[in-house]
Amino acid sequence: MGAGILGLAVARRLAEVRPDDSVTVLEKEDRVAAHQTGHNSGVAHAGLYYAPGSLKATLCRRGIGLLKDYCGERGLPFDECGKVVVARDESELGALAEIERRATENGVPGLRRLSAAGLREVEPHAAGVAALHSPHTAIVDFPAVARAYADDVRKAGGTIKLGFEVTRLLRAGDKVVVNGEVFDRLIVCAGLQSDRVARLAGDSPAPAIVPFRGEYYRLVPARTELVRGLIYPVPDPRYPFLGVHFTRRVDGGVDIGPNAVLALAREGYRRRDFRAGDLWETLAWPGFRHLARQHWRTGLKEMYGSAVKRAFLAEAQAFVPELAAADMVPAPAGVRAQAVDPDGSLVDDFRIGTLGPITTVRNAPSPAATSSLAIAEYVVERVFQSPASS
């Protein structure tokens, strides 16, 4: 269920390894890749940040190799433009060293520690006291990848039902009934709606999805030479967000962002988007109240930064000092489906559960798009090892 990049990757894998089975993808929108897949930064992550041994680390490293091969076979862009993670001052050197340790343990290839002078050789307009260079971090067109996955599903005989919003879901013995249609198994890859669909399936209400809108600016065409590849800050280890950064796109543009602002609608890509039911559900979740008490100062800073271009600019200028307000124009925003546990903890790793014939992907933020083919392998193997498959 779900025709984002992950749901389509799972369906593709099912059609590949179970050719005699009927595979159906259910999607409430009128097109594939309508939400998180169609509103992300387009970065294929090499696996720098993730805790060694975690699902994120393991599946990201396998996933980026599979994705590179897939893009090559399908003629889709896959540009290894490289990435630098920049320490602005000496206070960030310890955190940079920890990222280097994790990346090395995760097997990220080609890593180089750069001095300030070395950083300028890679990114001539960037500033910092040191950096970590990942030359094989890449940029791709994830909506195009998702459409290619959808084509693969259809060519293998699968069905993609668009405009199919799930409103009723129940287990009937070893079967699953969705809006009156009977299936042997159901795999929920519902992104921003994943907790709601999981609850319909009888799964635990935890974790719940708290939507965070990530807002971006874009360099005007005449100033894209300021950035050759990807320029990232050393992230705050308290949060799964990576901070405001510079991202080259496959079309040659360069985006700056995102911040992380509480969205007033689960699919609210504009500041004015508001759904009372979505907001009430977020505010009523005990985990959100705990989260807000712990991090309200950071939240206010992000909200202020999103409202005032000057504050956003100042954060970006810490890495590219030549940047000026006139160099930036607003760009489309995205919404991250951040899973939050009842104690207010932000769920970091992928979280996948099984309830009889139903498998639920409860948390799959970045690097899920990079990892999509590897996650699909993992999920399909899990499904057919479960008791429901006997």
Number of C-alpha atoms within 10 A of each C-alpha: 27 29 31 27 33 30 29 32 27 30 28 27 25 24 22 14 12 12 13 10 13 14 22 20 22 22 23 17 16 11 15 23 25 17 23 22 24 18 18 20 25 21 26 28 25 28 31 26 22 21 19 18 12 14 17 26 27 19 24 30 23 19 28 25 16 17 22 19 14 17 17 12 9 10 9 17 18 21 19 17 19 20 27 26 25 28 26 18 11 12 9 17 17 12 16 23 15 13 21 23 15 20 23 16 16 22 16 20 15 10 17 14 16 20 16 16 15 17 23 16 12 18 20 15 17 22 22 21 17 24 30 25 23 26 20 19 24 26 24 23 22 25 22 17 23 24 18 20 25 26 16 19 25 17 12 16 15 21 16 22 19 16 12 16 15 15 10 13 19 16 21 12 9 14 17 21 17 19 13 11 9 15 17 17 20 23 21 25 27 26 29 25 18 24 26 17 23 26 14 18 22 14 17 13 16 16 24 29 29 28 27 22 26 25 24 23 21 21 25 15 12 8 16 16 15 18 21 20 23 25 24 21 23 22 20 12 10 9 12 17 18 17 19 24 20 28 25 27 20 17 9 11 16 25 26 24 24 24 22 25 23 19 26 24 24 25 23 21 21 16 15 10 12 16 14 10 12 17 17 12 13 22 14 10 20 16 23 23 16 17 18 15 10 13 12 13 10 13 16 12 14 18 14 14 20 21 11 10 15 13 15 23 22 16 17 23 16 16 22 21 15 13 18 15 13 9 16 20 14 14 14 14 20 26 26 27 26 22 28 24 19 17 13 20 17 20 20 20 19 20 16 17 19 17 17 18 22 24 23 23 22 29 27 28 22 23 23 22 30 31 32 26 28 25 29 22 19 16 22 18 14 15 20 13 11 15 12 16 13 6
